[in-house]
Amino acid sequence: MQSLELKNSGFSSDSHMALQDCNFYPGGGLFASVGQMGNNENGGLRLPYADLLVKYITLPEGFKIFGMPEEEKGLLENRKKSGLRLKIKISNPSLRRLLSGGIAGAVSRTAVAPLETIRTHLMVGSCGNCTTDQVFHDIMKTDGWTGLFRGNFVNVIRVAPSKAIELLVYDTVNKNLSPKPGENARLPIPPSLVAGACAGVSSTLVTYPLELLKTRLTIQRGVYNGLMDAFVKILQEGGPGELYRGLTPSVIGVIPYAAANYSGAISSTATFPLEVARKHMQVGAVSGRQVYKNVLHALASILEHEGIVGLYKGLGPSCLKLVPAAGISFMCYEACKKILVEKEDEE
């Protein structure tokens, strides 16, 4: 019978005890009586069926197996070190970054989708002058848990093209504006700021229709039967230009946000009134809402009817989602970087 030794500096050499002739009981597991305990001649704790224990249970550090063949010991050590490792070979570094960023963005946005939904309702005042808690209970009462994720599918499918455009534009602009070794700076500001702003604007221009569709699907319950139905109806009602309603405040707001490399709550708070104006303009005239001529008209109307507070409705959920969204996105991105490798044997 193989034996199992527990090394522990807290026990003296003459305090090792052994369990012998133990029995397996169907109801409770493994038991031994006090009379069955005695000193082990090799020192350590003796258990029955040690080979099965090693085969199916990962032993903690400090345990040692006596009487095990060397090849089995080698297999045990390899199993401890290897674990479950998933590797996908992708030689193109840009494609690896795109896939990693897309997956990370999709997971993080889904995780904070309830906060995004509540924030959107607060911004446009779909529930009147309600608090965050009241909006949450209203959504739960009307739509249940699925209502908290309304429009999230559109948000997820626009992550990949948005990330691809951002990476492409940023790398291109930054490369062309960065001075070569020995050259003077071409701009009085860091090229990365210009590249970040260009990347944010380009991504917004291309993927903005999806952002508008997400807002409409989130706010206007029962009006559209899915993404394609919303797309067709919006085109029929207002033409292609309707898909870009509220684009101006989006572009203005994304420039400092992207140029500062997405600097969290500070840039989010500074540009938040533009975000509120954009959401109001995106909703349009459905359900008898006021149609704004431009961003200045939207800001002035909100100030007139709701005061300065109206320009910051939804700021709380917006700031709350920043930290978990960034943390989840970073965690998923790093995990994807370890899975998507250039070589199959890469660690």
Steps between C-alpha positions, in 0.01 A plus 500: 500500500629847413541755774443874512724730705403841630796725561429768751752686709245528778527126582802343669658186353350271764148639465421344159204269519365251251154388403482129415229259390262786432161433345286689248148563627234575236329774700786696646832429330820387668520428876750348742472420868751618758616141556597473133758780528869433555851612415595461136839343457577735208344798677192671360132438442403166342178484298346218295467522122756779476537431127133582440530807719788631292323417175181692569596763759754781469715481812598820680860596532673325790365151427732225379419155362704193608524193279383664178681405178718775355297524178181562699675766703603669177145496369377645828749786488416575136128507580560747781704730280300482182133529599251602231665714235314624194715645225385630162770581247454834322817631338366845407551733800236749382241224475591377849452850640171540314358171625621559854356850506172390344446217749600718794267777388207266446538336841547827689206673330273208569605499865409867548199500262247547784677819610513620140127439456412685821730785401330538162152510655615765749655712226191525282254506790293209376371443856461867589707641784583158639801392700733216408317267737160593356616446143636157595170393660302637205705296253470188715125546531447558128754273330669294768871421495511499120406866499831585664681358198279656233714620209813328629525273195551805278758630745691172480502461121639849452799430725706313239470754214542787743815349647638414155455856375651649815809279480549558128461877514702541819795295374497674160478857631744445786755340266481783245518779759770352722849636418764260382825463697695825469203706376333787680146466626246563224231629735508706821281237667557125540404306185311250715243769594428579135492131411258428785265780395506389135437140602203596718342722232546241224350222710204720596425601141491140377318330788265783603187348338539197729521732802177672396328164449608391847351813656171461313470133595579581864251783542211426265342184632262319269575725203750277321513125452875462509804659343410468131144621557634809677749565221236477225242713683751774578606512136137515386409776745801730470731372229874425540556829680283382790762235581744782577274715718709632790832434328641848567511480881642150469792619287562804721490290814716216375797720401621589853392160630696302241793741487551459874509125443164437663589666833212370707267704714664840434444506124163327541374769739637787291324384182187362668262784398584423137420136569159597640429723199598217267265254668211748477570556131530128430159423643339735246129578477369157598237505779442873451849608605646833398723498193813711537651692211858469617712441806473860622121484474501175697725640775297823526168313518625262769631794705172685461275213607718310749778736601866414535405171671341380178837511326642251749217250530644150497847610609492271804448171308741628235783538753406179681550293188843642418702305757342153451492547123869591490595220739305232315626623165863494617462154654343354184755671276791356696338155501450514123862603451607180675263287292563663162873445441742536210651154553331191641781443752496864620454540875 
